[in-house]
Amino acid sequence: MTKSEIINNFVTSKKLALAGLSRDPKSFSRMVFKDMKQKGFEVLPINPNSGIIDETYCYKTINDIPEGTENLLIMTAKANTDEILKSAINRGFKNIWIQQGSETKNSELIASDLKFTNLITKQCIFMFNNPSGIHKFHRGINKLFGLIPK
């Protein structure tokens, strides 16, 4: 499967877990969370330190996410990314997106070692989820310079 197909599967499924939803209402993860909910996604947030954020129940760990959830968006601090990635692969997530800036130098190697191929890295979810405003402009620039996955 190409990166473009993995991305398309991710954004058309309309259900995902989101690891790293911040309690800070001004954080980037909260902006993504709100945008995805407004666009009709069922978002299952993971935050081990919060019970409810924006009137939505937060799961404590990857393993608490209900069965049948196939997509995971990782928006954690880099210090937590690789452990969450390993847990998600072992749990059986089919598509994993590590938000640009959350990946580590080992993230792709970990996925490769675990024979996981449906990993998206170095990309911003905003550019692929029916972007508008600055994100639409940013996508256009990236497309112009050949930075959109094929």
C-alpha positions as CSV (number, residue, x, y, z in Angstrom):
1,M,0.0,0.0,0.0
2,T,1.3,3.5,-0.9
3,K,1.6,6.3,1.7
4,S,-1.1,8.1,-0.1
5,E,-3.4,5.1,0.2
6,I,-2.6,4.7,3.9
7,I,-3.4,8.4,4.5
8,N,-6.6,8.1,2.5
9,N,-7.7,5.1,4.5
10,F,-6.9,7.0,7.7
11,V,-8.9,10.1,7.0
12,T,-11.9,8.4,5.3
13,S,-12.5,5.9,8.2
14,K,-14.0,8.6,10.5
15,K,-13.0,6.8,13.7
16,L,-9.6,7.0,15.5
17,A,-7.9,7.0,18.8
18,L,-5.8,10.1,19.6
19,A,-2.9,9.5,22.0
20,G,-1.7,12.7,23.7
21,L,-4.8,14.9,23.9
22,S,-3.7,17.8,26.0
23,R,-5.6,19.4,28.9
24,D,-4.5,22.8,27.6
25,P,-7.3,24.2,25.5
26,K,-4.8,26.2,23.4
27,S,-2.6,23.2,22.5
28,F,-2.2,21.9,19.0
29,S,-3.7,18.5,19.9
30,R,-6.9,20.2,21.1
31,M,-7.1,22.1,17.8
32,V,-6.8,18.8,15.9
33,F,-9.3,17.1,18.2
34,K,-11.9,19.9,17.8
35,D,-11.4,20.0,14.0
36,M,-11.8,16.3,13.6
37,K,-14.9,16.2,15.7
38,Q,-16.4,19.1,13.7
39,K,-15.7,17.1,10.5
40,G,-17.6,14.1,11.8
41,F,-14.9,11.9,13.2
42,E,-15.4,9.7,16.2
43,V,-12.3,10.6,18.3
44,L,-11.3,8.4,21.2
45,P,-8.8,10.4,23.2
46,I,-6.0,8.9,25.3
47,N,-4.7,10.9,28.3
48,P,-3.6,9.0,31.4
49,N,-4.0,12.1,33.5
50,S,-7.5,13.2,32.6
51,G,-10.9,11.7,32.9
52,I,-12.8,14.1,30.7
53,I,-11.6,16.7,28.2
54,D,-14.1,18.8,26.2
55,E,-17.0,16.7,27.5
56,T,-15.3,13.6,26.1
57,Y,-14.2,10.6,28.1
58,C,-10.4,10.0,27.9
59,Y,-9.0,6.5,28.0
60,K,-6.0,6.0,30.2
61,T,-4.0,3.7,27.8
62,I,-3.9,2.2,24.3
63,N,-5.2,-1.0,25.7
64,D,-8.3,0.7,27.1
65,I,-9.5,1.7,23.6
66,P,-12.5,-0.4,22.5
67,E,-11.8,-3.2,20.1
68,G,-12.5,-2.4,16.4
69,T,-10.7,0.9,16.5
70,E,-8.2,0.6,13.7
71,N,-6.5,4.0,13.5
72,L,-4.3,5.8,15.9
73,L,-3.0,9.4,15.8
74,I,0.0,9.9,18.1
75,M,0.4,13.5,19.3
76,T,2.5,12.9,22.4
77,A,5.8,14.3,23.5
78,K,8.7,12.5,21.8
79,A,9.7,10.9,25.1
80,N,6.4,8.9,25.0
81,T,6.0,8.3,21.3
82,D,7.9,5.1,20.8
83,E,6.4,3.3,23.7
84,I,2.9,4.2,22.5
85,L,3.9,3.1,19.0
86,K,5.0,-0.4,20.2
87,S,1.9,-0.8,22.3
88,A,-0.4,0.2,19.4
89,I,1.3,-2.2,17.0
90,N,1.1,-5.0,19.6
91,R,-2.5,-4.1,20.2
92,G,-3.3,-4.5,16.5
93,F,-4.0,-1.0,15.2
94,K,-4.0,-1.2,11.4
95,N,-2.9,2.4,10.6
96,I,-0.8,4.7,12.8
97,W,-0.1,8.3,12.2
98,I,2.6,10.0,14.2
99,Q,1.9,13.7,14.0
100,Q,4.8,15.7,12.5
101,G,7.0,16.7,15.4
102,S,6.1,13.7,17.6
103,E,8.2,11.2,15.8
104,T,11.6,10.2,17.1
105,K,14.7,9.1,15.2
106,N,13.7,5.5,16.1
107,S,10.0,5.5,15.3
108,E,10.2,4.2,11.7
109,L,12.9,1.7,12.7
110,I,10.6,0.3,15.5
111,A,7.7,-0.1,13.0
112,S,10.0,-1.8,10.5
113,D,11.4,-4.1,13.2
114,L,7.8,-5.1,14.2
115,K,6.9,-5.6,10.5
116,F,4.4,-2.7,10.6
117,T,4.0,-1.0,7.3
118,N,1.0,1.3,7.6
119,L,2.9,4.1,9.4
120,I,2.6,7.8,8.5
121,T,5.3,10.1,9.8
122,K,6.6,13.6,9.0
123,Q,3.1,14.8,7.9
124,C,0.5,17.1,9.5
125,I,-3.0,15.6,9.8
126,F,-4.5,19.1,9.1
127,M,-3.1,19.0,5.5
128,F,-5.0,15.8,4.6
129,N,-8.3,16.1,6.4
130,N,-10.2,18.4,4.0
131,P,-7.9,21.3,4.8
132,S,-8.9,24.9,4.9
133,G,-7.3,28.3,5.5
134,I,-3.5,28.2,6.2
135,H,-3.5,24.4,6.1
136,K,-4.9,24.3,2.6
137,F,-2.2,26.8,1.5
138,H,0.5,24.7,3.3
139,R,-0.7,21.6,1.5
140,G,-0.5,23.5,-1.9
141,I,3.1,24.5,-1.2
142,N,4.1,21.0,-0.2
143,K,2.4,19.6,-3.3
144,L,4.3,22.1,-5.4
145,F,7.6,21.0,-4.0
146,G,6.7,17.3,-4.2
147,L,6.4,16.8,-0.4
148,I,3.0,15.1,-0.5
149,P,3.3,11.3,-0.2
150,K,2.6,9.3,-3.3
